[in-house]
C-alpha cells in the first residue's frame, strides 16, 4: 500500500477513535443527537446536501444508554448517505414503544437516493454492533421514498428521584405535629404494602397488583414524591392490558424506589420524636 494511503488510513482511524470517545462521553441521548446535528448540518451543506434532524416530541428527556455504539453506527450510516451527494439526508428519531420502564426508539437514516443497492458490509457492521447492545438494524427501499436504514434500540427510562423535601412537606402540612401524623401513616402503609409485594407478584391476575399500585402511589403522592407517584399510576393503567414480564420487573423497581422514599422520610423524623418501631 502506498505511503500516502497508509497515512490517510491512520489519520481516519485516529479521528474515529476520538469521535467514538466524544460520543461515549455524552451523558444522555439528547447530547448525542445535538452532537450529530451540529456535525452534519455543516458537513452536508459543504457537499450541497440538506440535512435534517427530526425528533419525536414523545422522546423522554435524558435517556441513558450505549451511546458510543449507537453513535458510531449512526455516523457510519450518515457518512455514507452524505457521501452519495443525495439532495436530502435526514435522521428521524421516533418512539415506537413506550411504557413506564422503557422507550423503544427508531433512528431512521433516510436519503433521496433511489438506488436499491445498499452497502451490505456497512449494514452488517452496524447490525453486529447493535446486536451487542440489544438493538437491531434493517434497511428499506421504496421507489418513491428513497433509501432508509433503521436502527432500533430500547432505552431504560431514568429512575425518578427518591429524595423528599421534608422541610417543604412540613410547611405544607403546617408543622411538626401534622408531619409526624403523616409519617406515622405513611410508614405503616408503605411497610405493609412493600412487604406484601412478592406474594402478589406470585399470584396470577392483575387486579390485586393494580390495587397495590394505587395505594402505594397515593401514599407517595401524600409524601410529595410526585414523580414516583406518577410512575405507579402509569403502571396501574398498563396492567389493564394484562400481566407481562416487563411490567413485573418495573413494579419491583417501583417498589425499590418507594422503599428509598420511606428511608428518606425516616432519616428526618428523629427531631419530632418518632421511631418506626414505636
C-alpha positions as CSV (number, residue, x, y, z in Angstrom):
1,X,0.0,0.0,0.0
2,X,1.4,3.4,-0.9
3,X,2.6,5.6,2.0
4,X,0.0,8.3,1.4
5,X,-2.8,5.7,1.7
6,X,-1.4,4.3,4.9
7,X,-1.1,7.8,6.3
8,X,-4.7,8.6,5.3
9,X,-6.0,5.4,7.0
10,X,-4.0,6.1,10.1
11,X,-5.5,9.7,10.3
12,X,-9.0,8.3,9.7
13,X,-8.5,5.7,12.4
14,X,-7.3,8.3,14.9
15,X,-10.3,10.5,14.0
16,X,-12.7,7.6,14.5
17,X,-11.2,6.8,18.0
18,X,-11.6,10.5,19.0
19,X,-15.1,10.7,17.7
20,X,-16.1,7.4,19.5
21,X,-14.7,8.8,22.7
22,X,-16.6,12.1,22.2
23,X,-19.9,10.2,21.7
24,X,-19.3,7.9,24.7
25,X,-18.8,11.0,26.8
26,X,-22.3,12.1,26.1
27,X,-24.3,11.8,29.3
28,X,-27.6,11.0,27.6
29,X,-29.3,10.7,24.2
30,X,-30.2,14.4,24.0
31,X,-26.5,15.2,24.0
32,X,-25.7,12.7,21.3
33,X,-28.4,14.0,19.0
34,X,-27.2,17.6,19.5
35,X,-23.7,16.5,18.6
36,X,-24.8,14.7,15.4
37,X,-26.9,17.6,14.3
38,X,-24.0,20.1,14.9
39,X,-21.6,17.8,13.0
40,X,-23.8,17.0,9.9
41,X,-25.6,20.3,9.2
42,X,-22.3,21.9,8.2
43,X,-20.9,18.8,6.5
44,X,-24.0,18.3,4.4
45,X,-24.1,22.0,3.4
46,X,-20.5,21.8,2.2
47,X,-21.5,18.9,-0.1
48,X,-24.6,20.6,-1.4
49,X,-26.9,18.4,0.7
50,X,-29.7,19.4,3.1
51,X,-29.5,17.5,6.4
52,X,-32.5,17.5,8.9
53,X,-32.8,16.0,12.3
54,X,-36.4,15.3,13.4
55,X,-37.1,14.1,16.9
56,X,-40.4,12.7,18.2
57,X,-41.7,15.0,20.9
58,X,-42.7,11.8,22.8
59,X,-39.0,11.0,23.3
60,X,-38.2,11.1,27.1
61,X,-35.5,13.5,28.2
62,X,-32.1,12.4,29.4
63,X,-32.2,8.8,28.3
64,X,-29.0,6.9,29.2
65,X,-27.7,4.1,27.1
66,X,-24.9,2.7,25.0
67,X,-24.4,6.0,23.2
68,X,-20.9,5.3,21.9
69,X,-22.1,2.2,20.0
70,X,-25.3,3.8,18.8
71,X,-23.4,7.0,17.7
72,X,-20.8,5.0,15.8
73,X,-23.5,3.1,13.9
74,X,-25.4,6.3,13.0
75,X,-22.2,8.1,12.0
76,X,-21.3,5.3,9.6
77,X,-24.8,5.4,8.0
78,X,-24.9,9.2,7.8
79,X,-21.4,9.5,6.4
80,X,-22.4,7.0,3.6
81,X,-25.6,8.8,2.9
82,X,-24.0,12.3,2.7
83,X,-21.1,10.9,0.6
84,X,-23.6,9.9,-2.1
85,X,-24.4,13.6,-2.5
86,X,-28.1,13.0,-2.2
87,X,-30.2,16.1,-2.3
88,X,-31.6,15.4,1.2
89,X,-30.5,13.3,4.1
90,X,-32.5,13.1,7.3
91,X,-32.2,11.4,10.7
92,X,-35.7,10.7,12.1
93,X,-35.9,9.7,15.8
94,X,-39.3,8.1,16.6
95,X,-40.7,6.4,19.7
96,X,-42.3,3.2,18.6
97,X,-42.8,1.6,22.0
98,X,-43.4,3.3,25.4
99,X,-44.1,2.1,28.9
100,X,-43.2,3.1,32.4
101,X,-39.8,1.3,32.2
102,X,-38.5,1.6,28.6
103,X,-38.9,3.5,25.4
104,X,-38.1,1.7,22.1
105,X,-36.7,4.2,19.6
106,X,-36.2,4.0,15.8
107,X,-33.3,6.0,14.4
108,X,-34.0,6.2,10.6
109,X,-31.3,7.4,8.3
110,X,-33.1,8.4,5.1
111,X,-31.9,9.9,1.8
112,X,-33.4,10.6,-1.6
113,X,-31.3,8.1,-3.5
114,X,-33.4,5.6,-5.5
115,X,-30.5,3.1,-6.0
116,X,-31.7,-0.1,-4.4
117,X,-28.2,-1.2,-3.6
118,X,-27.1,-0.7,0.0
119,X,-23.6,-1.1,1.3
120,X,-24.0,-4.7,2.8
121,X,-20.7,-4.6,4.6
122,X,-21.7,-1.3,6.4
123,X,-25.1,-2.7,7.3
124,X,-23.5,-5.9,8.6
125,X,-21.1,-4.0,10.8
126,X,-23.8,-1.8,12.2
127,X,-26.1,-4.8,12.8
128,X,-23.3,-6.7,14.7
129,X,-22.5,-3.7,16.9
130,X,-26.2,-3.0,17.7
131,X,-26.9,-6.7,18.5
132,X,-24.2,-6.5,21.1
133,X,-26.3,-3.9,23.0
134,X,-29.7,-5.4,22.4
135,X,-30.5,-3.4,19.2
136,X,-31.2,-4.2,15.6
137,X,-30.6,-2.7,12.1
138,X,-32.6,-3.2,8.9
139,X,-32.7,-1.4,5.5
140,X,-35.7,-0.5,3.4
141,X,-36.0,0.9,-0.1
142,X,-39.0,2.4,-1.9
143,X,-39.4,3.5,-5.5
144,X,-40.8,6.8,-4.3
145,X,-39.4,7.1,-0.7
146,X,-35.7,6.6,-1.5
147,X,-33.5,4.6,0.9
148,X,-34.0,4.1,4.7
149,X,-31.8,2.3,7.2
150,X,-33.4,1.9,10.6
151,X,-31.5,1.4,13.8
152,X,-33.7,0.2,16.7
153,X,-32.7,0.4,20.4
154,X,-34.6,0.2,23.7
155,X,-33.7,2.8,26.4
156,X,-34.5,2.3,30.0
157,X,-36.1,5.4,31.5
158,X,-34.2,7.2,34.2
159,X,-35.4,6.4,37.7
160,X,-37.2,9.2,39.3
161,X,-35.6,10.8,42.3
162,X,-36.4,9.3,45.7
163,X,-35.5,12.5,47.5
164,X,-38.1,14.1,49.7
165,X,-38.1,17.8,50.7
166,X,-39.1,17.3,54.3
167,X,-39.0,21.0,55.1
168,X,-41.4,21.7,52.2
169,X,-43.6,18.9,53.4
170,X,-43.6,20.2,57.0
171,X,-44.5,23.7,55.7
172,X,-47.3,22.3,53.5
173,X,-48.8,20.3,56.4
174,X,-48.5,23.2,58.9
175,X,-45.9,22.0,61.4
176,X,-44.2,19.1,63.1
177,X,-47.4,17.7,64.7
178,X,-49.0,17.2,61.3
179,X,-45.8,15.9,59.8
180,X,-45.5,13.3,62.5
181,X,-49.0,12.1,61.8
182,X,-48.4,11.8,58.1
183,X,-45.1,9.9,58.6
184,X,-46.7,7.5,61.0
185,X,-49.5,6.8,58.5
186,X,-47.0,6.5,55.6
187,X,-44.7,4.3,57.4
188,X,-47.4,1.8,58.4
189,X,-49.0,1.8,55.0
190,X,-45.8,1.5,53.0
191,X,-44.1,-1.1,55.2
192,X,-47.2,-3.3,55.0
193,X,-47.6,-3.0,51.2
194,X,-43.9,-3.3,50.4
195,X,-43.7,-6.5,52.4
196,X,-46.7,-7.9,50.6
197,X,-45.5,-7.3,47.0
198,X,-43.7,-10.6,46.3
199,X,-46.8,-12.6,47.4
200,X,-49.0,-10.5,45.0
201,X,-46.5,-11.0,42.1
202,X,-46.5,-14.7,42.6
203,X,-50.3,-14.8,42.2
204,X,-52.0,-14.8,38.7
205,X,-54.0,-11.8,37.5
206,X,-53.6,-8.1,37.7
207,X,-56.4,-6.8,40.0
208,X,-54.6,-7.1,43.3
209,X,-51.4,-5.6,41.8
210,X,-53.5,-2.6,40.4
211,X,-55.0,-2.0,43.9
212,X,-51.5,-2.3,45.4
213,X,-50.1,0.3,42.9
214,X,-53.0,2.6,43.6
215,X,-52.4,2.5,47.4
216,X,-48.6,3.0,47.2
217,X,-48.9,5.7,44.6
218,X,-51.4,7.5,46.8
219,X,-49.0,7.3,49.8
220,X,-46.1,8.6,47.7
221,X,-48.3,11.5,46.5
222,X,-49.0,12.3,50.1
223,X,-45.3,12.4,50.7
224,X,-44.8,14.8,47.8
225,X,-42.9,12.2,45.8
226,X,-45.0,13.2,42.8
227,X,-42.7,11.9,40.0
228,X,-42.6,8.4,41.5
229,X,-46.3,8.5,42.3
230,X,-47.0,9.1,38.6
231,X,-44.8,6.1,37.7
232,X,-47.0,3.9,39.9
233,X,-50.2,5.2,38.4
234,X,-48.8,4.7,34.9
235,X,-48.0,1.0,35.8
236,X,-51.6,0.7,37.2
237,X,-53.0,1.8,33.8
238,X,-50.7,-0.5,31.9
239,X,-51.8,-3.5,33.9
240,X,-55.3,-3.0,32.4
241,X,-53.8,-4.8,29.3
242,X,-52.8,-7.8,31.4
243,X,-49.7,-9.1,33.2
244,X,-46.4,-9.0,31.3
245,X,-42.8,-9.9,32.4
246,X,-41.5,-6.3,31.8
247,X,-44.3,-4.9,34.0
248,X,-43.5,-7.2,36.9
249,X,-39.9,-6.0,36.6
250,X,-41.0,-2.4,36.5
251,X,-43.2,-2.9,39.6
252,X,-40.3,-4.3,41.5
253,X,-38.2,-1.3,40.6
254,X,-41.0,1.0,41.6
255,X,-41.2,-0.8,45.0
256,X,-37.4,-0.3,45.4
257,X,-37.8,3.4,44.8
258,X,-40.7,3.6,47.2
259,X,-38.5,1.9,49.8
260,X,-36.0,4.7,49.3
261,X,-38.7,7.3,49.8
262,X,-39.6,5.6,53.1
263,X,-36.0,5.5,54.2
264,X,-35.6,9.2,53.3
265,X,-38.6,10.1,55.5
266,X,-37.2,8.1,58.4
267,X,-33.9,10.0,58.2
268,X,-35.6,13.2,59.1
269,X,-38.1,12.2,61.8
270,X,-35.8,11.9,64.9
271,X,-36.3,15.5,65.8
272,X,-40.1,15.1,66.1
273,X,-39.9,12.0,68.3
274,X,-41.0,9.3,66.0
275,X,-39.4,5.8,65.5
276,X,-40.9,3.2,63.1
277,X,-40.8,0.7,66.0
278,X,-42.9,2.8,68.3
